[in-house]
């Protein structure tokens, strides 16, 4: 799965931003609340915009269940991309998607 986001330096000075991708898992017993699944440091001149891309594979979407099995569980997932963890004051954008069926992965 590939996703992208446009990042803009709205300030008057050049600067760096660490663009972070967080995955929130379906509300299942034993599932983590969220996990950092990617980040990129970008340098932006004042007023500059840049498109940042992330690629997620099955392992990135997976979790370890209470039985110790690594799997991609069915349910609704939330993706958040921004300058910090969701629930903080960092600006972010989000979307959700649903997976049907379960995929077990090797350890």
Secondary structure, DSSP 8 states (H G I E B T S, - for coil): -EEEEEEE--SSS-EEEEEEEEEE--S-TT--SEEEEEEEEEEE-TT-EEEEEEE--HHHH-EE-TTS-EEE-SEEEEEEEESS-TTSSS-EEEEEEEE-S-EE---
